Amino acid sequence: MNLPTYSEFKRGNSKEVIYLDQNYISAIAKVQLGQIKDERFTAIYETLVALLDEGRIVVPESTFHTIESEWASEIIKARALEILENLSRGVSIKDWRDILDLQIGRAVEGFFSGVTIQPSRQEAFHKTPKEFLTDTFFDLSVTSRIKNLFALHTGKREALSEKPPGKSRKQLPQETLKFFKTAREDERQALVCDYFERPCRKEYLSNCIMDAYRVSRGPSKIINRYKEFDPNFRRFKEFCNSSELEDVPFIDIVSSLIAAVIAYEGARSPQMGDFYDILIVGTILPYCDALATDNFMKSLLVSRLGFDKKYAVEVFSKKDDEIDRFLEYLHCLSSQES
């Protein structure tokens, strides 16, 4: 499936999509409340508002903004949610499960029909804020599902915590790289299996495959209709090992980030905030032009994985010079001719 590069895909959009992680939202809130002093965050907020008024950018909110706001004091929470409302203006990134559905559906279409399906940024956003908190497709609520995934991730980290005697992985870069690739493949397979094993997703995938074959679904069960074309599920097994499935952005990003944490940051204890960040980055990265996140996530995305180049996105952390760089980036957008 010959999809355009992400730089080509994003170049065709008139508005820049800028995603602010919760740490940036909280910093703006604290400055407005007088809890910290850093006028650069005031400048960032005012520049974003001006660019929004001119119709130059989109600053979407997400499920995780709402979840992470709950961790703050009531006064910070209230101001953070107000800032989000002012910046997002009703635009939110769809739930990560819906995004995965879209991307899996495109991979199915590309593999079974051989037709290249062009991605669209419009499909990733909607203008019904808070609707993404409802649980439409899965039997567990959003937060319960995330907690279960985090528990599995934490258990795996604990199992790997005892390092074998001898040299540490930091002293063996080739071994570390090999370990990273193995861990990434394990995570990728776990994500795919978790997706395929959900009964409601089997029906969804079957519908996608039948649509790819351009076959009327008919009154019989959709899976039985598919068996007429692939009685031994040979083609479906091939799809499970295909480049189309391997290149699904959410699976690529999330499996790579989790593997990078395991392989390169083994001494760091699992944190729920990191896991939320991994899921939201997996959701938003293919669709945004700029991501303002924390130092840890930027280090993984840029230094470890090179995903800033792969997905054509500017990544900013909250280090002192990075705040300046983000503000400069926004000023450059302001100075561009409309």
Stockholm file with secondary structure:
# STOCKHOLM 1.0

chainA/1-338         MNLPTYSEFKRGNSKEVIYLDQNYISAIAKVQLGQIKDERFTAIYETLVALLDEGRIVVPESTFHTIESEWASEIIKARALEILENLSRGVSIKDWRDILDLQIGRAVEGFFSGVTIQPSRQEAFHKTPKEFLTDTFFDLSVTSRIKNLFALHTGKREALSEKPPGKSRKQLPQETLKFFKTAREDERQALVCDYFERPCRKEYLSNCIMDAYRVSRGPSKIINRYKEFDPNFRRFKEFCNSSELEDVPFIDIVSSLIAAVIAYEGARSPQMGDFYDILIVGTILPYCDALATDNFMKSLLVSRLGFDKKYAVEVFSKKDDEIDRFLEYLHCLSSQES
#=GR chainA/1-338 SS CCCCCHHHHHHTCSSEEEEECHHHHHHHHHHHTTSSCCHHHHHHHHHHHHHHHTTCEECCBCHHHHHHHTTSCHHHHHHHHHHHHHHHTTCEECCHHHHHHHHHHHHHHHHHHCCCCCCCSGGGEESCTTGGGSCSSSSSCHHHHHHHHHHHHHHHHHHTCSCCSSSCGGGCHHHHHHHHHHHHHHHHHHHHHHHHTSHHHHHHHHHHHHHHTTCCCCSSCHHHHHHTTCTTCHHHHHHHTSHHHHTCHHHHHHHHHHHHHHHHCTTSCCCHHHHHHHHHHHHHGGGCSEEECCHHHHIIIIIITCHHHHTTCEEECSSHHHHHHHHHHHHHHHHSCC
#=GC SS_cons         CCCCCHHHHHHTCSSEEEEECHHHHHHHHHHHTTSSCCHHHHHHHHHHHHHHHTTCEECCBCHHHHHHHTTSCHHHHHHHHHHHHHHHTTCEECCHHHHHHHHHHHHHHHHHHCCCCCCCSGGGEESCTTGGGSCSSSSSCHHHHHHHHHHHHHHHHHHTCSCCSSSCGGGCHHHHHHHHHHHHHHHHHHHHHHHHTSHHHHHHHHHHHHHHTTCCCCSSCHHHHHHTTCTTCHHHHHHHTSHHHHTCHHHHHHHHHHHHHHHHCTTSCCCHHHHHHHHHHHHHGGGCSEEECCHHHHIIIIIITCHHHHTTCEEECSSHHHHHHHHHHHHHHHHSCC
//
